[in-house]
């Protein structure tokens, strides 16, 4: 059949040995997969950046307890199921692998590195996805992943490390720490022997900041708590009991459900905007996933509009007005951010002004609630906005999304 789907329900259990000193990682992973796609599939596609920047070496792969031969295509492990898996049927995939952390921040290495005394591990755990090219002319996110109802990861380290993760730590014994997450679409972490932890409360949510000496901890913690509280009032209450903010090894900010990375060395409006922007991804990409590679507007445009609304940081774009319906592979490095983020935010502000404040944010809340822990899209987002107003939005939207109008 040569068919797979993003509509698979998977739970993950992983045992990790992380050697901070040698920058190496070994992983044993079990994935329980249920087919919820509505039709049969004959293979599963798993995303892991270690296939491109982590010197991935698969030691074994099994399906239903039987060894199988897989293909590694770009950042995707293609796992044949040895036949078809009917709709609603389940199977179990087992993987053991080795990977090596990078030692710098060049290119995309910052996603999987140990640098400045901090381990960054993003999209490292093989995860149900569909194939997307890793190489792109910018720093867009080349990912499309499905939400998992449950995940458990046990990390054993070669020395005492403070580990910040998606989800929460549920156990610790010696050098082994166990983390659990529910309703997340990836599992990222940072780790350092030098982390200090500070925290604050926002309603029922605990916000924890992991940082090293010299980091503007109180400032970042203040921005994060304010963002969680005020964004929750606009688009729906933050759904998790904890929210983690971690100082990363450097380069760029990054989002993960329940967690964001904010690098050191920033200040002023740049730092403020970044904390609010990454926090906004808890809703746009976290609660409602989307194809980040082919439809970046669905999470970056919507998330950035939420961030700029709450932070009050607005500016004009330095690039010519462009389309907002292209993939990350079609924007230049110079104009990807300026088009999708900045112009995307300004376009949604036009929509907001035409609809009115109450109608616009009601539409956003309804969009998120209807697709909670599921998948959305640019088309679904724009259709939902139009459904919440009698004002014709087509004159605003059609020139920027010609493939949809």
matplotlib code that plots the C-alpha trace (Angstrom):
import matplotlib.pyplot as plt

x = [0.0, 2.9, 0.6, 1.1, -0.6, -0.1, -3.4, -1.7, -2.0, 1.3, 2.6, 6.3, 8.6, 12.3, 15.4, 18.3, 21.9, 23.4, 27.1, 27.7, 31.4, 31.6, 28.5, 27.0, 23.5, 22.1, 18.4, 16.1, 12.5, 9.2, 6.4, 2.8, 1.0, -2.7, -3.9, -6.6, -6.3, -9.5, -7.7, -4.9, -1.2, 1.9, 4.7, 5.3, 7.5, 9.4, 11.1, 14.5, 17.0, 19.8, 19.6, 20.9, 22.9, 23.3, 25.4, 22.4, 23.3, 20.4, 21.4, 18.0, 14.4, 11.5, 7.8, 5.6, 8.7, 10.2, 13.3, 12.8, 14.9, 14.3, 15.3, 16.7, 15.5, 16.8, 15.5, 13.0, 13.2, 10.8, 9.6, 7.9, 5.2, 5.6, 2.1, -0.9, -2.1, -5.9, -7.7, -8.1, -5.4, -2.3, 1.3, 4.5, 7.8, 11.1, 14.3, 17.7, 20.1, 23.2, 23.6, 26.3, 25.7, 27.3, 29.9, 28.8, 25.8, 26.6, 23.7, 21.1, 23.5, 22.0, 19.1, 21.2, 24.4, 26.4, 27.8, 28.3, 27.9, 24.3, 22.9, 20.2, 18.2, 15.3, 13.3, 15.8, 13.4, 12.0, 8.4, 5.4, 5.5, 5.5, 8.5, 9.7, 13.1, 15.5, 17.4, 15.8, 17.2, 16.1, 15.5, 11.9, 10.8, 10.8, 8.5, 5.0, 4.3, 1.3, 0.3, 0.8, -1.5, 1.4, 5.2, 7.7, 11.5, 14.1, 17.5, 20.6, 23.6, 27.3, 27.3, 24.7, 22.8, 19.8, 17.4, 14.6, 12.1, 8.8, 6.5, 7.4, 9.9, 8.1, 11.0, 14.7, 17.2, 20.9, 21.8, 18.5, 15.6, 12.2, 10.0, 6.4, 4.3, 0.8, -0.8, 2.4, 3.7, 7.4, 9.8, 12.7, 15.1, 18.1, 20.6, 23.4, 25.4, 25.2, 21.4, 19.7, 15.9, 13.5, 9.7, 6.5, 2.8, 0.2, -3.2, -3.0, 0.3, 3.8, 6.3, 9.9, 13.0, 16.3, 19.3, 23.0, 24.9, 24.5, 21.2, 18.4, 16.4, 13.9, 13.2, 12.5, 10.5, 8.4, 7.8, 6.8, 4.3, 2.7, 2.5, 0.9, -1.7, -2.7, -2.6, -4.7, -7.4, -7.4, -7.2, -8.0, -6.4, -2.9, -3.7, -0.7, 0.2, 3.7, 5.5, 9.3, 11.5, 15.1, 18.3, 19.5, 23.0, 22.5, 21.5, 17.7, 14.6, 12.5, 9.2, 8.0, 4.7, 5.1, 8.6, 10.4, 14.1, 15.4, 19.1, 21.3, 22.8, 19.6, 18.0, 15.5, 12.6, 14.4, 14.3, 10.8, 9.4, 11.1, 9.7, 6.2, 6.6, 7.8, 5.1, 2.4, 3.5, 1.9, -1.4, -0.4, 1.6, 1.3, -2.5, -3.2, -0.5, 0.0, 2.4, 5.2, 7.2, 4.4, 2.1, 4.3, 1.7, -0.6, 1.7, 4.2, 1.8, -0.9, 1.5, 3.4, 0.2, -0.8, 2.7, 2.7, -0.8, 0.2, 3.7, 2.8, 5.8, 4.9, 7.0, 6.8, 8.5, 11.8, 10.9, 8.5, 4.9, 4.8, 2.6, 1.8, 0.8, 4.3, 6.4, 9.5, 11.5, 10.3, 11.4, 14.8, 16.8, 16.5, 12.7, 11.3, 10.9, 9.9, 7.2, 5.7, 6.2, 6.1, 3.8, 1.7, 1.1, 0.2, -2.2, -4.0, -4.2, -6.0, -8.4, -8.8, -9.6, -12.2, -13.9, -13.6, -11.7, -14.4, -15.2, -11.6, -10.5, -13.7, -12.8, -9.3, -10.6, -13.0, -10.4, -8.1, -10.9, -12.2, -8.7, -7.3, -4.3, -5.1, -4.1, -5.1, -4.1, -3.8, -7.0, -8.9, -7.7, -8.8, -12.1, -12.8, -12.1, -14.6, -17.2, -17.1, -17.9, -20.4, -17.6, -16.1, -12.5, -11.7, -10.3, -7.8, -6.9, -7.1, -4.0, -1.8, -3.1, -3.7, -3.6, -6.6, -8.8]
y = [0.0, 2.4, 4.3, 5.9, 8.7, 11.4, 10.1, 7.5, 7.4, 6.5, 6.2, 6.3, 4.6, 5.4, 4.6, 7.0, 6.9, 10.4, 10.9, 14.6, 14.2, 12.4, 14.0, 10.6, 9.2, 5.7, 5.1, 2.1, 3.1, 1.3, 2.9, 1.5, 2.6, 2.5, 3.2, 5.9, 7.0, 5.5, 3.1, 0.5, 1.5, -0.5, 1.6, 4.2, 7.2, 8.4, 11.8, 12.3, 15.1, 12.7, 11.2, 14.5, 16.2, 13.5, 10.7, 8.3, 4.6, 2.2, -0.9, -2.7, -2.2, -4.6, -4.6, -6.8, -8.4, -9.3, -7.8, -5.6, -3.7, 0.0, 2.9, 6.2, 9.0, 12.4, 12.9, 10.1, 6.5, 4.5, 1.4, -1.3, -3.1, -6.4, -6.2, -3.9, -2.6, -2.1, 0.9, 0.7, -2.1, -1.7, -2.8, -2.2, -0.8, -1.2, 0.7, 0.9, 3.6, 5.6, 9.3, 12.0, 15.6, 18.3, 20.6, 23.9, 26.0, 26.2, 25.8, 23.6, 22.0, 24.0, 21.6, 18.8, 19.9, 20.4, 23.9, 26.6, 23.9, 23.1, 20.1, 20.9, 18.0, 18.8, 16.3, 13.6, 10.9, 9.0, 10.2, 9.4, 11.9, 12.1, 12.8, 16.4, 17.6, 18.8, 21.2, 24.6, 28.1, 29.5, 28.4, 27.4, 24.2, 21.3, 19.1, 17.7, 15.5, 13.8, 14.4, 11.5, 10.8, 9.5, 9.4, 8.2, 8.9, 7.7, 9.5, 8.1, 10.5, 10.1, 12.8, 14.8, 17.0, 19.2, 18.4, 20.6, 18.8, 18.7, 17.1, 16.6, 14.6, 11.9, 10.0, 10.3, 7.6, 8.2, 9.4, 8.3, 10.7, 9.7, 12.1, 11.8, 13.9, 13.7, 15.1, 16.4, 16.3, 16.0, 15.6, 18.1, 18.7, 20.7, 19.7, 21.3, 20.7, 24.5, 25.1, 26.9, 26.6, 29.4, 29.3, 31.3, 30.5, 31.5, 30.3, 26.5, 26.5, 26.4, 28.2, 26.9, 28.6, 26.7, 29.0, 29.5, 32.3, 35.7, 34.9, 37.5, 35.0, 37.3, 39.2, 36.1, 34.5, 37.6, 37.7, 34.0, 34.2, 37.3, 35.6, 32.5, 34.5, 37.0, 34.6, 32.2, 34.8, 35.5, 32.0, 29.6, 28.5, 27.0, 23.2, 21.9, 22.0, 23.2, 25.4, 25.1, 27.9, 26.8, 28.7, 26.9, 26.4, 29.4, 30.4, 30.6, 30.2, 27.1, 25.8, 22.4, 21.6, 22.6, 24.0, 26.8, 27.5, 31.1, 31.6, 33.9, 37.1, 38.9, 42.0, 44.7, 44.3, 41.4, 39.3, 40.3, 39.5, 36.1, 34.9, 36.0, 34.5, 31.1, 31.0, 31.7, 28.4, 26.6, 27.2, 27.4, 24.3, 22.8, 22.5, 22.7, 21.1, 21.8, 21.0, 23.4, 22.8, 23.3, 25.7, 27.8, 30.5, 28.3, 28.3, 31.1, 33.7, 33.0, 32.6, 35.8, 37.8, 36.5, 37.4, 40.9, 41.6, 40.7, 42.1, 45.3, 44.9, 45.8, 46.8, 46.9, 44.4, 45.0, 42.8, 43.4, 42.2, 38.5, 35.4, 33.7, 30.3, 29.0, 26.3, 27.1, 25.8, 28.7, 31.7, 33.2, 33.4, 37.2, 37.3, 34.2, 35.8, 39.2, 37.6, 34.8, 36.3, 40.1, 40.4, 37.5, 39.3, 42.5, 40.7, 39.1, 42.5, 43.8, 40.9, 41.6, 45.2, 44.3, 41.6, 43.4, 42.4, 40.1, 38.3, 37.7, 36.2, 34.2, 32.7, 31.9, 30.2, 28.2, 27.1, 25.9, 24.2, 22.3, 20.9, 20.5, 18.2, 17.5, 19.0, 22.3, 24.1, 27.5, 26.9, 25.8, 28.8, 31.3, 29.5, 29.6, 33.4, 34.0, 31.8, 34.1, 37.3, 38.7, 40.9, 39.7, 38.9, 37.7, 41.1, 41.0, 37.3, 36.3, 38.3, 36.8, 33.2, 32.7, 28.9, 29.0, 31.5]
z = [0.0, 0.8, 3.1, 6.5, 8.4, 11.0, 12.6, 14.7, 18.5, 20.1, 23.6, 24.3, 26.9, 26.7, 28.8, 28.1, 29.1, 28.7, 29.0, 29.5, 29.4, 26.1, 24.5, 23.8, 24.3, 24.1, 23.9, 24.2, 23.2, 23.0, 21.0, 21.2, 18.0, 17.4, 13.9, 14.0, 10.4, 9.0, 6.7, 6.7, 6.8, 6.1, 7.6, 10.3, 9.8, 12.9, 13.1, 14.8, 14.2, 15.3, 11.8, 10.4, 13.2, 15.9, 14.2, 14.6, 14.7, 15.0, 16.8, 16.5, 15.4, 16.0, 15.1, 17.2, 18.8, 15.4, 14.0, 10.9, 8.4, 8.3, 6.0, 7.2, 4.8, 5.8, 9.4, 9.1, 10.1, 7.9, 9.7, 7.6, 9.6, 7.8, 6.3, 6.8, 10.1, 9.8, 11.2, 15.0, 15.2, 17.3, 17.2, 19.2, 17.8, 19.6, 18.9, 20.4, 19.1, 19.8, 19.1, 19.6, 20.7, 18.7, 20.3, 18.7, 17.6, 13.9, 11.4, 13.1, 15.6, 18.4, 18.4, 19.6, 21.3, 24.5, 24.5, 27.1, 29.8, 28.7, 26.8, 24.3, 23.0, 20.6, 18.5, 19.4, 20.4, 17.4, 17.2, 15.0, 12.1, 8.3, 6.2, 6.0, 4.7, 7.3, 5.1, 4.5, 3.7, 7.1, 10.7, 10.2, 12.0, 9.5, 11.7, 11.8, 14.8, 16.4, 20.0, 22.4, 25.4, 27.5, 27.6, 30.1, 29.8, 32.3, 31.9, 33.6, 33.5, 34.1, 36.8, 38.7, 36.3, 36.7, 33.8, 32.5, 30.3, 28.6, 31.3, 34.9, 37.0, 38.8, 40.4, 41.1, 42.3, 42.2, 38.7, 37.2, 36.8, 35.4, 33.6, 32.5, 30.1, 28.8, 25.7, 24.1, 20.6, 21.4, 24.3, 24.6, 27.4, 28.5, 31.2, 33.1, 36.3, 36.9, 36.6, 39.4, 39.7, 40.6, 40.4, 40.6, 40.6, 38.1, 39.3, 39.3, 37.2, 38.6, 36.4, 36.8, 35.4, 34.9, 34.5, 35.1, 36.8, 35.0, 33.3, 33.8, 35.8, 37.6, 34.4, 32.3, 35.1, 35.3, 31.5, 31.5, 34.3, 32.8, 29.4, 30.8, 32.7, 30.1, 27.1, 29.0, 29.3, 25.6, 24.1, 26.9, 30.2, 30.0, 30.2, 32.2, 35.9, 35.1, 32.6, 32.2, 31.0, 30.4, 29.5, 26.4, 25.1, 22.7, 19.2, 19.1, 21.3, 20.9, 22.0, 23.2, 25.0, 28.6, 27.9, 26.1, 25.6, 26.0, 25.2, 27.3, 26.1, 25.3, 26.8, 26.3, 23.9, 22.1, 25.3, 26.2, 22.7, 22.6, 26.0, 24.9, 21.5, 22.6, 25.3, 22.7, 21.1, 24.1, 22.3, 18.6, 18.0, 21.5, 22.0, 18.3, 16.1, 12.5, 9.6, 10.7, 7.5, 4.9, 6.8, 9.1, 9.3, 11.3, 14.3, 13.8, 12.4, 14.9, 17.8, 17.0, 16.8, 20.3, 21.6, 20.1, 21.4, 25.0, 25.0, 23.1, 20.9, 17.3, 14.3, 10.5, 8.3, 6.6, 3.6, 0.7, 1.3, 0.5, 0.4, 3.7, 2.3, 1.3, 3.0, 5.0, 2.0, -0.1, 2.0, 2.1, 5.3, 5.2, 4.8, 6.4, 9.8, 8.4, 6.3, 8.3, 11.8, 11.4, 8.3, 9.6, 12.9, 11.1, 8.8, 11.8, 13.5, 10.4, 10.8, 14.5, 13.8, 11.2, 13.4, 16.7, 19.7, 21.3, 18.1, 17.1, 20.4, 20.7, 17.3, 18.4, 21.6, 19.6, 17.1, 19.9, 21.8, 18.8, 18.0, 21.5, 21.3, 17.7, 14.3, 12.8, 9.6, 8.0, 6.1, 9.2, 11.1, 8.4, 7.9, 11.6, 11.7, 8.9, 10.6, 13.6, 11.8, 9.2, 7.9, 4.6, 5.3, 1.8, 0.6, 3.4, 3.2, -0.5, -1.7, 1.0, 0.7, -3.0, -2.8, -0.5, -2.3]

ax = plt.figure().add_subplot(projection="3d")
ax.plot(x, y, z, "-o")
ax.set_aspect("equal")
plt.show()
